[in-house]
Amino acid sequence: MREEGITPMTAHRRTFPAARLATMAGALGVLFAAGPAALLAPAIGEDARASLPAPPPDGTMGFVVSEFVQPIVPGSDSCPDGPVLKMRDIYLESLPPEERARLKRKENEKELDRLWQLTAFGKDGSTNVCSQPDLFDRPLQRTLKSPLAWGLDLDGGTAGEEGCGHEEFATPDGQSGIDNQEYRVNGCKLEWRGLDGMPSDNSVGMKQFMASGEWTQVLLLRGVDSLQNDPEVEVIYANTPDRPMIDSRGTWLKGATFTISTTPPRNRNVLKGRIEHGVLTTEPADIQLTQTWGQGGARDIRGNRTKWHYVKGRLRLTFQADGSLRGMLGGYRPLFDVIASPAIGGAGAALTAGIDCAGELKTLRKYADGLRNPKTGQCEGISGTQRITAIPAYVNDVAPADAVRTASQGPAMQGKTR
């Protein structure tokens, strides 16, 4: 693979005499006069697409995931009703205007805090909206109104027997049939969207977890014969406890070494993939990866730790000229998984972070579009997407005995080994 910073332009850069430069400047003037079409057209014999390097001789390529976050489409028009309200503001909105104005006065601040905090608990105080969301009837939260979203077409344009009808999105670059109902529900949360152009809490938090070794993810590709077209590629998408190497500016360094781990709470997913026109796509499969949001593994109520769990999950990643991969992970998330972390946080998530878990779960159920329960007819999953960037790395797979042992954990661990 080409060394960092070396490109076809820099590798062949030469100096030119003044006369030659003047001639070149004149030619550029002609191009600008000819208009945009002349500038955009590729040179004769040159591919308009960026050239991709050849794969390694053994067909094995490793990457570490440097970005893993819910993608948003910027713009205030996406949320014309404003951001998703916190518990305090939900309480204020439920009041008559006069009472709302009274409680918002500085001298009544303590009274307001006492009253809105009471709404997070049941009548006897033994339940709360995050630990027992099903016991609370809360208002639906504000949702995204834009027709634009990033994501994947998960259902081929039709919900079918396993899904529920829903309004699909289009991407900003014109792709239609996009399924990302989780974005419709949570795309107006400040944790997702951020405020006043500042990075969102999710983007900052996820970057830290990916760099810490808690969430760190790697990709291992095997059997790669071409980065342009290859009908069969094995893709291992897994966790590692190893931390990435980062320079003084926070930039992830290429070429670091990582070892895949299947020790709980980490996961190893084996996927079948193909490459078409420089895009790596995997077949639908169960994908699980570790997830923690300030959790202590021993006290988590739903197992060792919560998971990024994508049922019928798939990757769509594009090879870049600099050797990296960029694209999306998409699939259907079980509804409760979306609120699992604040649910574990319980009353603290409601009182400190202001999260209305019951209202969010109610909204998720309204817009659920996948994993239909054949008995109830209700969809128990929601389509979701993560944006992924991965940079070149050396990735060691787990020992064969470990891989065989983890295969019994479920279909996500099954697949061929080259």
Secondary structure as UniProt FT lines:
FT   TURN            4..5
FT   HELIX           8..11
FT   HELIX           18..34
FT   HELIX           36..40
FT   TURN            44..45
FT   TURN            57..58
FT   STRAND          61..69
FT   HELIX           76..78
FT   TURN            80..81
FT   HELIX           87..93
FT   HELIX           97..103
FT   HELIX           106..108
FT   HELIX           109..118
FT   TURN            119..120
FT   TURN            123..124
FT   TURN            129..131
FT   HELIX           133..135
FT   TURN            156..157
FT   TURN            161..162
FT   STRAND          169..170
FT   TURN            172..173
FT   STRAND          178..179
FT   HELIX           181..186
FT   TURN            187..188
FT   HELIX           190..193
FT   TURN            196..197
FT   HELIX           201..212
FT   STRAND          217..222
FT   STRAND          229..239
FT   TURN            248..249
FT   TURN            254..255
FT   STRAND          257..259
FT   TURN            264..265
FT   STRAND          268..276
FT   TURN            277..278
FT   STRAND          279..282
FT   STRAND          285..290
FT   HELIX           297..299
FT   TURN            301..302
FT   STRAND          307..319
FT   TURN            321..322
FT   STRAND          325..334
FT   HELIX           335..338
FT   HELIX           340..345
FT   HELIX           347..351
FT   HELIX           357..367
FT   STRAND          370..372
FT   TURN            374..376
FT   STRAND          379..392
FT   STRAND          394..396
FT   HELIX           400..406
FT   HELIX           407..409
FT   HELIX           411..413
//
